[in-house]
Amino acid sequence: MGKKNKFEVKSNIIKWTHLDLINSDKKLNLLYRASDLLACPSLQCFAPHIVTEAVENKLPVVSFDVGVAQDDVKHDVNGLLVPCYDVSIFAQSLYDILYDEVKRKNLLSSLKNHNPMREEDEATTIINYSTKLVKRKN
């Protein structure tokens, strides 16, 4: 990743696992609950459902500040929002959640008390965001 701002990530520090197709909501929810965090590097998804699902399962999220992530992720409450295209801050945020004990404990404590959106609120959020996109194009 480089050494910008005295930060370096070696590929062997952050461990990840590839899983095949998951075709069960129950298995997917168990996977969310067994994970340490969700990294969502999407810049174009206006409604990344994985972010909403992660938040509902009290999984910390690191996402660029776009789309539904802007509504679902409350910075330093249930995840970290990163300015778009700032890969260095994105990498640092991943590292902070995984390896900074104080940051991780504070975030997990906040997650326990955080109530995610109800389905009605989520639907309203998606409709409002879609309306904003249509207005911007006109």
C-alpha positions as CSV (number, residue, x, y, z in Angstrom):
1,M,0.0,0.0,0.0
2,G,2.9,2.4,0.3
3,K,4.1,4.6,3.1
4,K,2.0,7.7,2.8
5,N,1.6,9.5,6.1
6,K,4.0,7.0,7.8
7,F,1.5,4.2,7.2
8,E,2.2,0.9,5.7
9,V,0.1,-2.2,5.3
10,K,1.9,-5.5,4.5
11,S,-0.3,-7.9,2.7
12,N,0.2,-10.6,5.3
13,I,-1.1,-8.5,8.2
14,I,-4.8,-8.3,7.2
15,K,-6.2,-11.8,6.8
16,W,-9.2,-12.6,4.6
17,T,-11.0,-15.6,3.5
18,H,-12.7,-16.3,0.2
19,L,-16.1,-18.0,0.4
20,D,-18.1,-19.6,-2.4
21,L,-21.7,-18.6,-3.1
22,I,-23.8,-18.2,0.0
23,N,-27.4,-19.0,-0.8
24,S,-29.0,-18.8,2.6
25,D,-30.0,-15.7,4.6
26,K,-29.2,-17.7,7.8
27,K,-25.7,-18.5,6.7
28,L,-25.1,-15.0,5.5
29,N,-26.2,-13.5,8.8
30,L,-23.9,-16.0,10.7
31,L,-21.1,-14.9,8.4
32,Y,-21.7,-11.2,9.2
33,R,-21.7,-12.0,12.9
34,A,-18.5,-14.0,12.7
35,S,-16.6,-11.3,10.8
36,D,-14.4,-8.5,12.2
37,L,-15.6,-5.9,9.8
38,L,-17.1,-5.2,6.4
39,A,-14.9,-3.3,3.9
40,C,-17.1,-1.7,1.2
41,P,-14.8,0.1,-1.3
42,S,-17.6,0.8,-3.8
43,L,-17.8,4.3,-5.3
44,Q,-20.8,3.8,-7.5
45,C,-23.4,1.7,-5.6
46,F,-26.2,4.0,-4.5
47,A,-27.7,1.2,-2.4
48,P,-25.1,-1.4,-1.4
49,H,-27.3,-3.9,0.5
50,I,-24.3,-5.4,2.1
51,V,-23.7,-2.3,4.1
52,T,-27.3,-2.3,5.4
53,E,-27.1,-6.0,6.2
54,A,-23.8,-5.6,8.0
55,V,-25.2,-2.7,10.1
56,E,-28.2,-4.8,11.0
57,N,-25.9,-7.5,12.2
58,K,-23.9,-5.0,14.3
59,L,-20.8,-5.5,12.1
60,P,-18.4,-2.5,11.9
61,V,-18.3,-1.0,8.3
62,V,-15.6,0.9,6.5
63,S,-17.0,2.5,3.4
64,F,-16.4,5.4,1.1
65,D,-18.9,8.2,1.9
66,V,-21.4,7.4,-0.9
67,G,-24.9,6.2,-1.4
68,V,-26.8,4.4,1.3
69,A,-23.6,4.1,3.4
70,Q,-24.0,7.8,4.1
71,D,-27.3,7.0,5.8
72,D,-26.6,3.6,7.3
73,V,-23.0,4.2,8.6
74,K,-22.7,6.7,11.5
75,H,-19.1,7.6,11.7
76,D,-17.4,6.3,14.9
77,V,-20.7,4.7,15.9
78,N,-21.2,1.7,13.7
79,G,-18.3,2.2,11.3
80,L,-16.1,4.6,9.5
81,L,-16.9,6.8,6.5
82,V,-14.0,7.7,4.3
83,P,-13.8,10.5,1.8
84,C,-14.2,9.2,-1.7
85,Y,-11.0,8.1,-3.5
86,D,-8.8,8.4,-0.4
87,V,-7.4,4.9,-0.4
88,S,-4.8,5.8,2.2
89,I,-7.5,6.8,4.8
90,F,-9.6,3.7,3.7
91,A,-6.6,1.4,4.5
92,Q,-5.9,3.2,7.7
93,S,-9.5,2.8,8.8
94,L,-9.4,-0.9,8.1
95,Y,-6.2,-1.1,10.2
96,D,-7.6,1.0,13.0
97,I,-10.7,-1.2,13.4
98,L,-8.7,-4.4,13.3
99,Y,-5.6,-3.5,15.3
100,D,-6.3,-0.3,17.4
101,E,-7.7,-1.9,20.6
102,V,-9.1,1.4,21.9
103,K,-10.8,2.3,18.6
104,R,-12.2,-1.2,18.2
105,K,-13.6,-1.4,21.8
106,N,-15.2,2.0,21.5
107,L,-16.8,1.1,18.1
108,L,-18.0,-2.3,19.4
109,S,-19.5,-0.7,22.5
110,S,-21.3,1.9,20.3
111,L,-22.6,-1.0,18.1
112,K,-24.2,-2.8,21.0
113,N,-26.3,0.3,21.7
114,H,-27.0,1.2,18.1
115,N,-30.4,0.5,16.7
116,P,-30.3,0.1,12.9
117,M,-33.0,1.5,10.6
118,R,-36.4,-0.1,10.4
119,E,-37.3,-1.4,7.0
120,E,-39.8,1.5,6.5
121,D,-37.0,4.0,7.2
122,E,-34.6,2.1,4.9
123,A,-37.2,2.2,2.1
124,T,-37.8,5.9,2.6
125,T,-34.0,6.5,2.6
126,I,-33.6,4.7,-0.7
127,I,-36.5,6.6,-2.3
128,N,-35.2,9.9,-1.1
129,Y,-31.7,9.2,-2.4
130,S,-33.1,8.0,-5.7
131,T,-35.1,11.2,-6.0
132,K,-32.0,13.3,-5.3
133,L,-30.1,11.5,-8.1
134,V,-33.0,12.1,-10.5
135,K,-33.1,15.8,-9.6
136,R,-29.3,16.2,-10.1
137,K,-29.5,14.7,-13.6
138,N,-32.3,17.2,-14.6
